[in-house]
């Protein structure tokens, strides 16, 4: 199995943060997740996300999971 598995899931955390005028550090403080872990998610390197984490991020950013995560099979 390759070290980095290819997938077609895209994370749009950077766009949502910019739209909200919020930094990753501020999100980290509000959600209770380390900046490093949020950075892994933001850069598309996360292998999984807990629903509780996704829920907290959506609560803080006032968005839906589909605003943060999309599936792009063309990639």
TORLUMSE-56595 format. One record per atom (N, C-alpha, C, O): chain; x, y, z. Coordinates in nm, 2 decimals, padded with zeros to 4 digits. Example, Ala and Ser with C-alpha at 12.3 -4.5 7.8 and 13.67 -1.06 7.14 Angstrom:
BEGIN
@kette:A, x:01.32, y:-00.57, z:00.78
@kette:A, x:01.23, y:-00.45, z:00.78
@kette:A, x:01.32, y:-00.33, z:00.78
@kette:A, x:01.42, y:-00.33, z:00.85
@kette:A, x:01.28, y:-00.22, z:00.71
@kette:A, x:01.37, y:-00.11, z:00.71
@kette:A, x:01.29, y:00.00, z:00.79
@kette:A, x:01.34, y:00.11, z:00.80
//
This chain:
BEGIN
@kette:A, x:00.08, y:-00.12, z:00.00
@kette:A, x:00.00, y:00.00, z:00.00
@kette:A, x:00.09, y:00.12, z:00.00
@kette:A, x:00.18, y:00.13, z:00.08
@kette:A, x:00.06, y:00.22, z:-00.09
@kette:A, x:00.14, y:00.34, z:-00.09
@kette:A, x:00.13, y:00.42, z:00.04
@kette:A, x:00.03, y:00.42, z:00.11
@kette:A, x:00.24, y:00.49, z:00.07
@kette:A, x:00.25, y:00.57, z:00.19
@kette:A, x:00.14, y:00.68, z:00.19
@kette:A, x:00.07, y:00.69, z:00.30
@kette:A, x:00.12, y:00.75, z:00.09
@kette:A, x:00.02, y:00.85, z:00.07
@kette:A, x:-00.09, y:00.80, z:-00.03
@kette:A, x:-00.06, y:00.79, z:-00.15
@kette:A, x:-00.20, y:00.76, z:00.03
@kette:A, x:-00.31, y:00.71, z:-00.06
@kette:A, x:-00.38, y:00.83, z:-00.13
@kette:A, x:-00.41, y:00.93, z:-00.06
@kette:A, x:-00.40, y:00.81, z:-00.26
@kette:A, x:-00.47, y:00.92, z:-00.33
@kette:A, x:-00.62, y:00.91, z:-00.30
@kette:A, x:-00.67, y:00.80, z:-00.29
@kette:A, x:-00.68, y:01.02, z:-00.29
@kette:A, x:-00.83, y:01.02, z:-00.27
@kette:A, x:-00.88, y:01.15, z:-00.34
@kette:A, x:-00.81, y:01.24, z:-00.38
@kette:A, x:-01.01, y:01.15, z:-00.35
@kette:A, x:-01.08, y:01.27, z:-00.42
@kette:A, x:-01.16, y:01.35, z:-00.33
@kette:A, x:-01.25, y:01.42, z:-00.38
@kette:A, x:-01.13, y:01.35, z:-00.20
@kette:A, x:-01.19, y:01.44, z:-00.10
@kette:A, x:-01.12, y:01.57, z:-00.09
@kette:A, x:-00.99, y:01.57, z:-00.08
@kette:A, x:-01.19, y:01.68, z:-00.10
@kette:A, x:-01.12, y:01.81, z:-00.09
@kette:A, x:-01.18, y:01.88, z:00.03
@kette:A, x:-01.29, y:01.88, z:00.06
@kette:A, x:-01.08, y:01.95, z:00.11
@kette:A, x:-01.12, y:02.02, z:00.23
@kette:A, x:-01.10, y:02.17, z:00.20
@kette:A, x:-01.01, y:02.21, z:00.14
@kette:A, x:-01.20, y:02.24, z:00.23
@kette:A, x:-01.21, y:02.39, z:00.20
@kette:A, x:-01.20, y:02.47, z:00.33
@kette:A, x:-01.26, y:02.58, z:00.33
@kette:A, x:-01.13, y:02.43, z:00.42
@kette:A, x:-01.12, y:02.50, z:00.55
@kette:A, x:-01.05, y:02.64, z:00.53
@kette:A, x:-01.09, y:02.73, z:00.59
@kette:A, x:-00.95, y:02.64, z:00.45
@kette:A, x:-00.88, y:02.77, z:00.42
@kette:A, x:-00.98, y:02.88, z:00.37
@kette:A, x:-00.97, y:02.99, z:00.41
@kette:A, x:-01.06, y:02.84, z:00.27
@kette:A, x:-01.16, y:02.93, z:00.21
@kette:A, x:-01.26, y:02.98, z:00.32
@kette:A, x:-01.29, y:03.09, z:00.33
@kette:A, x:-01.31, y:02.88, z:00.40
@kette:A, x:-01.41, y:02.92, z:00.50
@kette:A, x:-01.35, y:03.01, z:00.60
@kette:A, x:-01.41, y:03.11, z:00.65
@kette:A, x:-01.23, y:02.98, z:00.65
@kette:A, x:-01.16, y:03.07, z:00.74
@kette:A, x:-01.14, y:03.21, z:00.69
@kette:A, x:-01.17, y:03.30, z:00.76
@kette:A, x:-01.10, y:03.22, z:00.56
@kette:A, x:-01.09, y:03.35, z:00.50
@kette:A, x:-01.22, y:03.42, z:00.49
@kette:A, x:-01.22, y:03.54, z:00.52
@kette:A, x:-01.32, y:03.35, z:00.46
@kette:A, x:-01.46, y:03.42, z:00.45
@kette:A, x:-01.50, y:03.47, z:00.59
@kette:A, x:-01.57, y:03.57, z:00.60
@kette:A, x:-01.46, y:03.40, z:00.69
@kette:A, x:-01.50, y:03.43, z:00.83
@kette:A, x:-01.40, y:03.53, z:00.90
@kette:A, x:-01.43, y:03.58, z:01.00
@kette:A, x:-01.29, y:03.56, z:00.83
@kette:A, x:-01.19, y:03.64, z:00.89
@kette:A, x:-01.13, y:03.58, z:01.01
@kette:A, x:-01.09, y:03.66, z:01.11
@kette:A, x:-01.11, y:03.45, z:01.01
@kette:A, x:-01.06, y:03.38, z:01.13
@kette:A, x:-00.93, y:03.31, z:01.09
@kette:A, x:-00.91, y:03.26, z:00.98
@kette:A, x:-00.84, y:03.30, z:01.18
@kette:A, x:-00.71, y:03.23, z:01.16
@kette:A, x:-00.73, y:03.09, z:01.21
@kette:A, x:-00.82, y:03.05, z:01.28
@kette:A, x:-00.63, y:03.00, z:01.17
@kette:A, x:-00.63, y:02.86, z:01.22
@kette:A, x:-00.61, y:02.86, z:01.37
@kette:A, x:-00.67, y:02.78, z:01.44
@kette:A, x:-00.53, y:02.95, z:01.42
@kette:A, x:-00.50, y:02.96, z:01.56
@kette:A, x:-00.63, y:02.99, z:01.64
@kette:A, x:-00.66, y:02.94, z:01.74
@kette:A, x:-00.71, y:03.09, z:01.59
@kette:A, x:-00.83, y:03.12, z:01.65
@kette:A, x:-00.93, y:03.01, z:01.65
@kette:A, x:-01.00, y:02.98, z:01.75
@kette:A, x:-00.94, y:02.94, z:01.54
@kette:A, x:-01.03, y:02.82, z:01.53
@kette:A, x:-00.99, y:02.72, z:01.63
@kette:A, x:-01.07, y:02.66, z:01.69
@kette:A, x:-00.86, y:02.69, z:01.64
@kette:A, x:-00.80, y:02.60, z:01.73
@kette:A, x:-00.85, y:02.63, z:01.87
@kette:A, x:-00.89, y:02.54, z:01.94
@kette:A, x:-00.84, y:02.75, z:01.91
@kette:A, x:-00.88, y:02.79, z:02.05
@kette:A, x:-01.03, y:02.77, z:02.07
@kette:A, x:-01.07, y:02.73, z:02.18
@kette:A, x:-01.11, y:02.80, z:01.97
@kette:A, x:-01.25, y:02.78, z:01.99
@kette:A, x:-01.30, y:02.64, z:01.98
@kette:A, x:-01.40, y:02.60, z:02.05
@kette:A, x:-01.23, y:02.56, z:01.90
@kette:A, x:-01.27, y:02.42, z:01.88
@kette:A, x:-01.21, y:02.32, z:01.98
@kette:A, x:-01.26, y:02.22, z:02.02
@kette:A, x:-01.09, y:02.36, z:02.03
@kette:A, x:-01.02, y:02.27, z:02.13
@kette:A, x:-00.94, y:02.17, z:02.06
@kette:A, x:-00.92, y:02.06, z:02.11
@kette:A, x:-00.89, y:02.20, z:01.94
@kette:A, x:-00.81, y:02.10, z:01.86
@kette:A, x:-00.67, y:02.17, z:01.83
@kette:A, x:-00.67, y:02.30, z:01.81
@kette:A, x:-00.57, y:02.10, z:01.84
@kette:A, x:-00.44, y:02.17, z:01.81
@kette:A, x:-00.43, y:02.23, z:01.67
@kette:A, x:-00.49, y:02.18, z:01.58
@kette:A, x:-00.35, y:02.33, z:01.66
@kette:A, x:-00.32, y:02.39, z:01.53
@kette:A, x:-00.26, y:02.29, z:01.44
@kette:A, x:-00.29, y:02.29, z:01.32
@kette:A, x:-00.18, y:02.21, z:01.49
@kette:A, x:-00.11, y:02.11, z:01.40
@kette:A, x:-00.22, y:02.01, z:01.34
@kette:A, x:-00.21, y:01.99, z:01.22
@kette:A, x:-00.31, y:01.97, z:01.42
@kette:A, x:-00.41, y:01.88, z:01.37
@kette:A, x:-00.51, y:01.95, z:01.27
@kette:A, x:-00.55, y:01.89, z:01.17
@kette:A, x:-00.54, y:02.07, z:01.30
@kette:A, x:-00.62, y:02.15, z:01.21
@kette:A, x:-00.55, y:02.17, z:01.08
@kette:A, x:-00.61, y:02.17, z:00.97
@kette:A, x:-00.42, y:02.19, z:01.09
@kette:A, x:-00.34, y:02.22, z:00.97
@kette:A, x:-00.33, y:02.09, z:00.88
@kette:A, x:-00.34, y:02.10, z:00.76
@kette:A, x:-00.32, y:01.97, z:00.94
@kette:A, x:-00.33, y:01.85, z:00.87
@kette:A, x:-00.46, y:01.83, z:00.80
@kette:A, x:-00.46, y:01.79, z:00.68
@kette:A, x:-00.57, y:01.87, z:00.86
@kette:A, x:-00.70, y:01.87, z:00.80
@kette:A, x:-00.70, y:01.97, z:00.68
@kette:A, x:-00.75, y:01.93, z:00.57
@kette:A, x:-00.66, y:02.09, z:00.71
@kette:A, x:-00.67, y:02.20, z:00.61
@kette:A, x:-00.59, y:02.17, z:00.48
@kette:A, x:-00.63, y:02.20, z:00.37
@kette:A, x:-00.48, y:02.10, z:00.50
@kette:A, x:-00.39, y:02.07, z:00.39
@kette:A, x:-00.43, y:01.94, z:00.32
@kette:A, x:-00.35, y:01.89, z:00.23
@kette:A, x:-00.54, y:01.88, z:00.36
@kette:A, x:-00.58, y:01.76, z:00.29
@kette:A, x:-00.50, y:01.63, z:00.33
@kette:A, x:-00.51, y:01.53, z:00.25
@kette:A, x:-00.43, y:01.63, z:00.43
@kette:A, x:-00.35, y:01.52, z:00.47
@kette:A, x:-00.41, y:01.43, z:00.58
@kette:A, x:-00.36, y:01.32, z:00.61
@kette:A, x:-00.53, y:01.47, z:00.63
@kette:A, x:-00.60, y:01.39, z:00.73
@kette:A, x:-00.65, y:01.26, z:00.67
@kette:A, x:-00.70, y:01.26, z:00.56
@kette:A, x:-00.65, y:01.15, z:00.74
@kette:A, x:-00.70, y:01.03, z:00.70
@kette:A, x:-00.84, y:01.01, z:00.75
@kette:A, x:-00.92, y:00.92, z:00.69
@kette:A, x:-00.88, y:01.08, z:00.85
@kette:A, x:-01.01, y:01.07, z:00.91
@kette:A, x:-01.05, y:01.19, z:00.99
@kette:A, x:-00.96, y:01.27, z:01.03
@kette:A, x:-01.17, y:01.21, z:01.02
@kette:A, x:-01.22, y:01.32, z:01.11
@kette:A, x:-01.33, y:01.26, z:01.19
@kette:A, x:-01.43, y:01.20, z:01.14
@kette:A, x:-01.33, y:01.29, z:01.32
@kette:A, x:-01.44, y:01.24, z:01.41
@kette:A, x:-01.56, y:01.34, z:01.38
@kette:A, x:-01.55, y:01.45, z:01.36
@kette:A, x:-01.68, y:01.28, z:01.39
@kette:A, x:-01.80, y:01.36, z:01.37
@kette:A, x:-01.81, y:01.47, z:01.48
@kette:A, x:-01.86, y:01.58, z:01.45
@kette:A, x:-01.77, y:01.44, z:01.60
@kette:A, x:-01.77, y:01.54, z:01.71
@kette:A, x:-01.68, y:01.66, z:01.67
@kette:A, x:-01.71, y:01.77, z:01.70
@kette:A, x:-01.56, y:01.63, z:01.61
@kette:A, x:-01.47, y:01.74, z:01.57
@kette:A, x:-01.53, y:01.82, z:01.46
@kette:A, x:-01.53, y:01.94, z:01.46
@kette:A, x:-01.59, y:01.75, z:01.36
@kette:A, x:-01.65, y:01.81, z:01.24
@kette:A, x:-01.77, y:01.90, z:01.29
@kette:A, x:-01.79, y:02.01, z:01.24
@kette:A, x:-01.84, y:01.85, z:01.39
@kette:A, x:-01.96, y:01.92, z:01.44
@kette:A, x:-01.91, y:02.05, z:01.51
@kette:A, x:-01.97, y:02.16, z:01.50
@kette:A, x:-01.80, y:02.04, z:01.59
@kette:A, x:-01.75, y:02.16, z:01.66
@kette:A, x:-01.70, y:02.27, z:01.56
@kette:A, x:-01.72, y:02.38, z:01.58
@kette:A, x:-01.63, y:02.22, z:01.46
@kette:A, x:-01.58, y:02.31, z:01.35
@kette:A, x:-01.70, y:02.38, z:01.29
@kette:A, x:-01.69, y:02.50, z:01.27
@kette:A, x:-01.80, y:02.31, z:01.25
@kette:A, x:-01.92, y:02.36, z:01.19
@kette:A, x:-01.99, y:02.46, z:01.28
@kette:A, x:-02.04, y:02.57, z:01.23
@kette:A, x:-02.00, y:02.43, z:01.41
@kette:A, x:-02.06, y:02.52, z:01.50
@kette:A, x:-01.99, y:02.65, z:01.51
@kette:A, x:-02.05, y:02.76, z:01.50
@kette:A, x:-01.85, y:02.65, z:01.52
@kette:A, x:-01.77, y:02.77, z:01.53
@kette:A, x:-01.78, y:02.85, z:01.40
@kette:A, x:-01.79, y:02.97, z:01.40
@kette:A, x:-01.77, y:02.78, z:01.29
@kette:A, x:-01.76, y:02.85, z:01.16
@kette:A, x:-01.90, y:02.88, z:01.10
@kette:A, x:-01.91, y:02.94, z:00.99
@kette:A, x:-02.00, y:02.83, z:01.17
@kette:A, x:-02.14, y:02.85, z:01.13
@kette:A, x:-02.16, y:02.81, z:00.98
@kette:A, x:-02.20, y:02.88, z:00.89
@kette:A, x:-02.13, y:02.68, z:00.96
@kette:A, x:-02.14, y:02.62, z:00.83
@kette:A, x:-02.19, y:02.48, z:00.83
@kette:A, x:-02.21, y:02.43, z:00.94
@kette:A, x:-02.20, y:02.42, z:00.72
@kette:A, x:-02.24, y:02.28, z:00.71
@kette:A, x:-02.12, y:02.19, z:00.67
@kette:A, x:-02.03, y:02.25, z:00.61
@kette:A, x:-02.12, y:02.06, z:00.70
@kette:A, x:-02.01, y:01.98, z:00.66
@kette:A, x:-01.98, y:01.99, z:00.51
@kette:A, x:-01.87, y:01.98, z:00.47
@kette:A, x:-02.09, y:02.00, z:00.43
@kette:A, x:-02.07, y:02.01, z:00.28
@kette:A, x:-02.00, y:02.14, z:00.24
@kette:A, x:-01.95, y:02.14, z:00.13
@kette:A, x:-02.00, y:02.24, z:00.33
@kette:A, x:-01.92, y:02.36, z:00.29
@kette:A, x:-01.77, y:02.34, z:00.31
@kette:A, x:-01.69, y:02.40, z:00.25
@kette:A, x:-01.74, y:02.24, z:00.40
@kette:A, x:-01.60, y:02.21, z:00.43
@kette:A, x:-01.54, y:02.10, z:00.35
@kette:A, x:-01.42, y:02.10, z:00.32
@kette:A, x:-01.62, y:02.01, z:00.31
@kette:A, x:-01.57, y:01.88, z:00.25
@kette:A, x:-01.65, y:01.85, z:00.12
@kette:A, x:-01.77, y:01.85, z:00.12
@kette:A, x:-01.58, y:01.83, z:00.01
@kette:A, x:-01.65, y:01.79, z:-00.11
@kette:A, x:-01.57, y:01.67, z:-00.17
@kette:A, x:-01.46, y:01.64, z:-00.14
@kette:A, x:-01.64, y:01.60, z:-00.26
@kette:A, x:-01.59, y:01.49, z:-00.33
@kette:A, x:-01.57, y:01.53, z:-00.47
@kette:A, x:-01.67, y:01.57, z:-00.54
@kette:A, x:-01.45, y:01.52, z:-00.52
@kette:A, x:-01.42, y:01.56, z:-00.66
@kette:A, x:-01.36, y:01.44, z:-00.73
@kette:A, x:-01.23, y:01.43, z:-00.74
@kette:A, x:-01.44, y:01.35, z:-00.79
@kette:A, x:-01.38, y:01.23, z:-00.85
@kette:A, x:-01.30, y:01.26, z:-00.98
@kette:A, x:-01.23, y:01.17, z:-01.02
@kette:A, x:-01.30, y:01.38, z:-01.03
@kette:A, x:-01.23, y:01.41, z:-01.15
@kette:A, x:-01.08, y:01.42, z:-01.12
@kette:A, x:-01.00, y:01.41, z:-01.22
@kette:A, x:-01.04, y:01.44, z:-01.00
@kette:A, x:-00.90, y:01.46, z:-00.97
@kette:A, x:-00.82, y:01.33, z:-00.97
@kette:A, x:-00.70, y:01.33, z:-00.95
//
